[in-house]
Amino acid sequence: MVFDFLRRGSSDAVPEAKASASGPVVALQDSGRVAWSPRDTGSLTRTGFAGNPVGFRSVKLISEAAAALPLVLQDAAQRYDTHPVLSLIRRPNAAQGKAELLEALFGQLLLSGNAYVEAVPGETGVPVELHVLRSDRMRVVPGDDGWPVGYVYSVGGKSHRYDRDAICHIKFFHPQDDHYGLSPMQAAAMALDVHNSASRWSKALLDNAARPSGALVWTGGDGQGAMAEDQFRRLSDEIEANYRGARNAGRPMVLEGGLDWKPMGFSPSDMEFQKTKEAAAREIALAFGVPPILLGIPGDATYSNYQEANRAFYRLTVLPLVTRVAAALSEWLSGIAGAALELKPDLDQVPALAAERDAQWARVAAADFLSTAEKRALLGLPALPEPEDG
């Protein structure tokens, strides 16, 4: 019978007496200590992206929205409909299209704070292929003056060194690092740990039939409140084998030989773990710049409606990110091609900003004191070509 060994050993002499006042109590819940996950790119990607739904959805939402944003190419004289750079962006390599390449680029930037694009040189000056390289495999090689002179890509025990001009390194601002950027995932790391821990806590409660923790209090037959060491160990093993896990959910516990159950834990409602998870989820969304309402997180009343939140998401998060990346790519490709080109998002084709764009067009069109050239400059359009003399 379960715990029958307690009755058999109750009359034996106690070989060891516990000096602590908590000796009569057998706790079923270990007291934990604070333990934060590692902050390197690989660990954060596993715990914050692959292992956390809020982090995963935040990165996917931003990278997919940014990759789908239309891009235009222009110089000081005209906006191009066809150009080798545009063809390169549309089909960067044999395995990826524009959306796949840019989604990978934005994803690496959000997860690690750094994005690296490799150019495969061509005969005409414009690269024939573009590839996004994994940030966790890349290392900056600084020169004597501190500026990067090259990059080393390492994988599987092998390394390849790139010249500085062969790689476009895009990074977020980092106040304490000269060569690498600070990712939103690093800023949200503490909230990610809290959210993941709360999820594991909820899972553990379900595995234990959502019962609060408690203690088994032992009172010996002779009135003593101390258990023998072998009794203590065997009791712990019996509980581990027969009363834990989903298979044993709801199984009644048989108490014999002076054992009494004393509930001592807090319930999930008392500890408000659900509110803790929601607060951590909002902090994760805040670090990435995603309005919580777009992620389905309850309790957020910052925006009056979904449309307003979507507009703020594009205006405050997607557009600055795409503008930064497009500017870095255009400057890099201009240096390779030997021509001053500007790659930027086409705001006229963003549905979320249609109302703002219509209002801007109306204001500029109604400004009679502005010339046509000034109006085009305000709208980000290239100047009209000069008319030829007849």
C-alpha positions in Angstrom: 0.0 0.0 0.0 1.1 3.5 -0.7 3.2 5.0 2.1 3.0 1.7 3.9 6.7 2.0 4.5 6.0 4.9 6.9 3.9 2.7 9.2 6.6 0.0 9.1 9.4 2.4 10.1 7.5 4.5 12.6 8.5 2.4 15.6 12.2 2.3 14.7 14.7 4.5 16.3 15.3 7.8 14.5 18.9 7.7 13.3 19.1 11.4 12.6 17.2 14.3 14.1 16.6 17.4 11.9 17.6 20.6 13.8 15.6 22.9 11.6 12.1 24.0 12.7 10.9 23.1 9.2 11.9 19.5 9.7 8.3 18.2 10.0 7.3 19.7 6.7 7.9 18.0 3.3 7.5 20.7 0.7 6.3 19.7 -2.7 7.4 22.9 -4.4 11.0 23.9 -4.8 11.9 27.6 -4.2 13.3 29.0 -7.4 15.8 31.6 -8.1 16.0 34.3 -10.8 17.7 32.9 -14.0 17.8 34.9 -17.2 18.3 33.4 -20.6 21.6 34.0 -22.5 21.6 37.3 -24.5 23.5 36.1 -27.6 21.8 36.1 -31.0 21.4 32.3 -31.2 19.8 32.0 -27.8 17.5 35.0 -28.3 16.4 33.7 -31.6 15.5 30.3 -30.1 13.7 31.7 -27.0 12.3 35.0 -28.4 11.4 34.0 -32.0 11.1 30.3 -32.4 9.9 29.8 -28.8 7.7 32.8 -28.1 4.5 33.6 -30.1 4.6 37.3 -29.4 8.2 37.7 -30.5 7.5 35.5 -33.5 4.5 37.5 -34.6 6.1 40.8 -34.0 9.1 40.0 -36.2 7.0 38.4 -38.9 4.5 41.3 -38.9 7.2 43.9 -39.3 9.4 42.0 -41.8 6.5 40.9 -44.0 5.0 44.4 -44.1 8.3 46.0 -44.8 9.2 43.5 -47.5 5.8 44.1 -49.2 6.3 47.9 -49.4 6.8 49.1 -53.0 10.1 50.6 -53.8 11.0 53.2 -56.4 14.4 54.1 -57.9 15.3 57.6 -59.1 18.1 60.0 -59.4 18.2 63.8 -59.6 16.7 63.8 -63.1 14.1 61.0 -63.4 12.3 58.1 -61.8 13.1 54.8 -63.5 10.6 52.3 -64.6 13.3 49.9 -65.8 16.9 49.7 -64.5 19.4 47.0 -63.8 19.2 47.8 -60.0 15.4 47.4 -60.1 15.8 44.1 -61.9 18.3 43.0 -59.3 16.0 43.8 -56.5 13.1 42.0 -58.1 15.2 38.9 -58.7 18.2 39.0 -56.4 19.3 35.4 -56.8 18.1 32.1 -58.2 16.5 30.9 -55.0 14.8 34.1 -53.8 12.6 36.9 -55.0 12.3 40.4 -53.7 9.9 39.5 -50.9 12.0 36.6 -49.7 15.3 38.5 -49.7 13.9 41.6 -48.0 12.0 39.5 -45.4 15.2 37.7 -44.5 17.1 41.0 -44.4 14.5 42.7 -42.1 14.3 39.6 -40.0 18.0 39.4 -39.4 18.0 43.1 -38.5 15.2 42.7 -36.0 16.6 39.6 -34.4 20.3 40.6 -34.1 20.4 44.3 -34.8 22.6 43.6 -37.8 22.0 42.7 -41.4 24.6 41.7 -44.0 24.0 41.6 -47.8 26.6 40.1 -50.1 27.0 41.3 -53.7 28.1 38.9 -56.4 30.0 41.1 -58.9 29.0 41.3 -62.5 30.7 42.5 -65.7 28.6 45.7 -66.1 29.3 47.1 -62.6 25.9 46.2 -61.2 26.0 43.0 -59.1 24.4 39.9 -60.7 23.1 38.5 -57.3 22.4 39.6 -53.8 22.4 37.3 -50.8 21.5 37.9 -47.1 24.0 36.3 -44.8 23.3 35.1 -41.3 24.2 37.7 -38.7 25.3 35.2 -36.0 28.0 33.8 -38.4 29.5 37.2 -39.4 32.3 39.0 -37.7 33.6 42.5 -38.4 37.3 42.9 -39.0 38.4 46.4 -37.8 41.4 48.2 -39.2 44.1 50.2 -37.4 41.8 53.2 -37.4 38.9 51.3 -35.9 36.8 51.3 -39.1 35.9 48.0 -40.7 38.2 46.8 -43.4 36.5 43.4 -44.0 34.1 40.8 -42.8 34.7 37.1 -41.9 31.8 34.6 -42.4 32.3 31.4 -40.4 30.3 28.2 -40.6 31.1 24.5 -40.1 34.7 25.2 -39.0 35.4 27.1 -42.3 35.7 30.8 -42.8 35.6 33.2 -45.7 36.8 36.8 -45.7 35.0 39.5 -47.6 36.3 42.9 -48.6 34.5 45.8 -47.1 32.9 46.9 -50.4 31.5 43.4 -51.0 29.2 43.5 -48.0 26.5 46.0 -47.1 26.3 46.1 -43.3 23.1 47.6 -42.0 22.8 48.0 -38.2 20.7 49.6 -35.5 22.1 52.2 -33.2 24.0 50.8 -30.3 25.4 53.3 -27.7 28.1 51.0 -26.4 29.3 49.2 -29.5 31.2 50.6 -32.5 30.7 47.7 -34.9 27.4 45.9 -34.1 23.8 47.1 -33.6 21.4 46.6 -30.7 18.3 44.6 -31.6 14.8 45.0 -30.3 15.0 41.4 -29.3 17.8 42.2 -26.8 15.8 45.1 -25.4 12.8 42.8 -24.9 14.9 39.9 -23.5 13.6 40.3 -19.9 10.0 40.5 -20.9 10.5 37.4 -23.1 11.9 35.5 -20.1 8.9 36.6 -18.0 6.4 35.6 -20.7 8.1 32.2 -21.3 8.3 31.5 -17.6 4.6 32.4 -17.1 3.7 30.0 -20.0 5.8 27.2 -18.4 4.1 27.9 -15.1 0.7 27.5 -16.6 1.8 24.3 -18.3 3.1 22.9 -15.1 -0.2 23.7 -13.3 -2.1 21.9 -16.0 0.2 18.9 -15.7 -0.6 18.8 -12.0 -4.3 19.2 -12.4 -4.1 23.0 -11.7 -3.7 22.3 -8.0 -1.9 24.7 -5.7 1.3 23.6 -4.1 1.2 22.4 -0.5 3.1 20.4 2.1 2.8 17.0 3.8 3.1 17.4 7.6 4.4 14.4 9.4 3.4 13.6 13.0 5.0 10.4 14.4 3.2 7.9 16.4 5.2 8.8 19.5 4.4 12.5 19.0 7.7 13.4 17.5 7.7 15.7 14.4 10.8 14.4 12.7 11.1 11.8 9.9 14.0 9.4 9.4 16.2 10.2 6.4 15.3 7.1 4.5 11.6 7.8 5.1 12.0 11.3 3.7 13.7 10.0 0.6 11.2 7.2 0.0 8.2 9.6 0.4 9.6 12.0 -2.1 10.2 9.2 -4.6 6.7 7.9 -4.1 5.1 11.2 -4.7 7.3 11.7 -7.8 6.3 8.4 -9.3 2.6 8.3 -8.4 1.2 11.8 -8.0 2.8 14.1 -10.6 2.2 14.6 -14.3 -0.8 14.7 -16.5 -1.3 10.9 -16.3 -2.0 11.3 -12.5 -4.2 14.4 -12.7 -7.0 14.2 -10.2 -5.7 11.0 -8.6 -6.5 11.0 -4.9 -3.6 10.8 -2.4 -3.6 8.2 0.3 -2.2 9.5 3.5 -1.1 7.1 6.3 1.1 7.0 9.3 0.6 10.5 10.6 0.8 12.4 7.3 -1.5 15.4 6.8 -1.9 17.6 3.7 -1.6 21.4 4.3 -2.3 23.6 1.3 0.2 26.5 1.2 0.5 27.7 -2.4 -1.2 30.6 -4.3 -3.6 29.9 -7.0 -3.1 31.4 -10.5 -5.8 34.0 -9.8 -4.0 35.1 -6.6 -0.7 35.4 -8.4 -2.3 37.0 -11.5 -0.1 35.1 -13.9 -2.4 35.9 -16.8 -2.0 39.6 -16.2 1.7 39.1 -15.9 1.8 37.4 -19.2 -0.3 40.1 -20.8 2.0 42.8 -19.4 5.1 41.0 -20.6 3.5 40.6 -24.1 2.8 44.4 -24.2 6.4 45.1 -23.3 7.6 42.8 -26.1 5.3 44.5 -28.6 6.5 47.9 -27.3 10.2 47.0 -27.9 9.4 46.1 -31.5 7.1 49.1 -32.1 4.0 47.0 -32.8 0.7 48.3 -31.4 -0.6 45.5 -29.1 -4.0 45.6 -30.6 -2.5 44.3 -33.9 -1.2 41.2 -32.0 -4.6 40.5 -30.3 -3.2 41.4 -26.8 -6.2 42.5 -24.6 -6.3 45.5 -22.3 -4.7 48.0 -24.6 -6.7 51.2 -25.2 -4.0 53.4 -26.7 -5.6 53.5 -30.1 -9.3 54.1 -30.7 -9.6 51.5 -33.4 -7.7 49.0 -35.4 -7.3 51.3 -38.4 -5.6 54.0 -36.4 -3.2 51.4 -34.8 -2.4 50.1 -38.3 -1.6 53.6 -39.5 0.6 54.2 -36.5 2.4 50.9 -37.1 3.3 51.9 -40.7 4.1 55.5 -39.9 6.3 54.8 -36.8 7.8 51.4 -37.4 7.6 50.1 -41.0 8.4 53.3 -42.9 11.5 54.3 -40.8 12.8 50.8 -41.1 12.3 50.5 -44.8 13.7 54.1 -45.4 16.8 53.2 -43.4 17.4 50.0 -45.3 16.6 51.4 -48.7 19.0 54.3 -48.1 21.8 52.0 -47.1 21.2 49.7 -50.1 21.0 52.5 -52.6 24.2 54.2 -51.3 26.0 50.8 -51.4 24.8 49.9 -54.9 25.5 53.4 -56.2 29.1 53.0 -55.1 29.3 49.7 -57.0 27.5 50.9 -60.1 29.2 54.3 -60.2 25.9 56.3 -60.4 24.0 58.3 -57.8 20.8 56.4 -57.3 18.1 56.7 -54.6 16.0 53.7 -53.6 13.1 54.6 -51.4 9.5 53.4 -50.5 6.7 54.5 -52.6 4.3 56.1 -50.1 1.6 56.6 -52.8 1.1 52.8 -52.9 0.8 52.1 -49.1 -3.0 51.5 -48.4 -2.6 52.3 -44.7 -1.3 55.8 -45.5 -3.8 56.6 -48.2 -5.8 59.1 -46.2 -2.6 61.0 -45.1 -1.2 60.9 -48.6 -4.5 62.2 -50.1 -4.5 65.1 -47.6 -0.9 66.0 -48.5 -1.6 66.0 -52.2 -4.6 68.2 -51.7 -2.6 70.7 -49.6 0.3 70.9 -52.0 -2.0 71.2 -55.0 -3.9 74.1 -53.4 -0.7 76.0 -52.6 -0.8 78.5 -55.5 2.3 80.3 -54.2 4.5 77.2 -55.0 5.9 76.4 -58.4 5.5 73.1 -60.1 9.1 72.2 -59.3 8.6 73.1 -55.6 5.4 71.0 -55.4 7.2 68.0 -56.9 10.0 68.4 -54.5 7.6 68.4 -51.5 6.0 65.2 -52.7 9.4 63.5 -53.2 9.2 63.4 -57.0 12.1 64.1 -59.3 12.2 67.4 -61.2 10.6 67.5 -64.7 13.1 67.5 -67.6 13.9 70.9 -69.1 11.9 71.6 -72.3 14.0 71.5 -75.5 14.4 74.7 -77.4 12.5 74.7 -80.6 
